[in-house]
Amino acid sequence: AQRVTQPEKLLSVFKGAPVELKCNYSYSGSPELFWYVQYSRQRLQLLLRHISRESIKGFTADLNKGETSFHLKKPFAQEEDSAMYYCALKDSNSGYALNFGKGTSLLVTP
Amino acid sequence: EPEVTQTPSHQVTQMGQEVILRCVPISNHLYFYWYRQILGQKVEFLVSFYNNEISEKSEIFDDQFSVERPDGSNFTLKIRSTKLEDSAMYFCASSVTNYNEQFFGPGTRLTVL
């Protein structure tokens, strides 16, 4: 069975501080991991997927298969980063469904 | 930029009534999905749809639920006899292929009284 765990419900940091949003997963198959973001009153949108290995809006995430983690990091948080962040998993070979974690609300204060 | 749209934004219904939630996926997308999020809980997959048939469904998607693509643009989710526990935000999503990004709509908030 797939499981995605985001241990922090709320994370509050000061502007300019580093931020790390944790995501751990359990899946015996071949997973593809994603980070989705939902800004206030906006729709869910894709931020990152591990196969792209991109940096979007200064965020990066590395898939660590040994630790089964896909933590989201940014070295210097900005106030506009305040949003709800969801980690999600999909079977890379045959799956259609995104399996989401419960989400972490990031608040960046000035 | 094309977006997934959903109507209505908020639907209030009485327990036992049928509801139809509507979605217009992005026009060149071939895969369609419904998810729901009960207040305070995580976003949960309901069903995926491709080539006019269900490709995958979750345990939540029981006989009370059905999906349809009645014409070339709409994708609907029907709940035959709503229960209180069906109250949730329902998100539609679409993607070009199964391997591409899923684009989400703004959601329909369903309230069952």
Contacts between the chains, C-beta under 8 A, distances in Angstrom:
chain1	res1	chain2	res2	distance
A	42	B	106	8.0
A	43	B	3	7.9
A	43	B	4	7.9
A	43	B	91	8.0
A	43	B	104	5.0
A	43	B	105	6.4
A	43	B	106	4.8
A	43	B	107	7.1
A	44	B	43	7.4
A	44	B	91	6.8
A	44	B	104	4.1
A	45	B	103	7.9
A	45	B	104	7.0
A	46	B	101	4.9
A	46	B	102	7.5
A	46	B	103	8.0
A	49	B	101	7.4
A	86	B	42	7.7
A	86	B	43	6.6
A	95	B	56	7.3
A	95	B	98	8.0
A	96	B	31	7.0
A	96	B	33	7.1
A	96	B	48	3.8
A	96	B	50	7.8
A	96	B	55	5.5
A	96	B	56	4.4
A	96	B	98	5.8
A	97	B	33	7.7
A	97	B	45	3.8
A	97	B	48	6.5
A	97	B	56	5.8
A	97	B	58	6.8
A	98	B	33	8.0
A	98	B	35	7.5
A	98	B	43	7.8
A	98	B	45	6.3
A	98	B	102	6.3
A	99	B	45	6.7
A	100	B	42	5.0
A	100	B	43	4.3
A	100	B	44	7.4
A	101	B	42	6.3
A	102	B	41	7.2
A	102	B	42	4.4
A	103	B	42	6.6
A	103	B	43	7.9
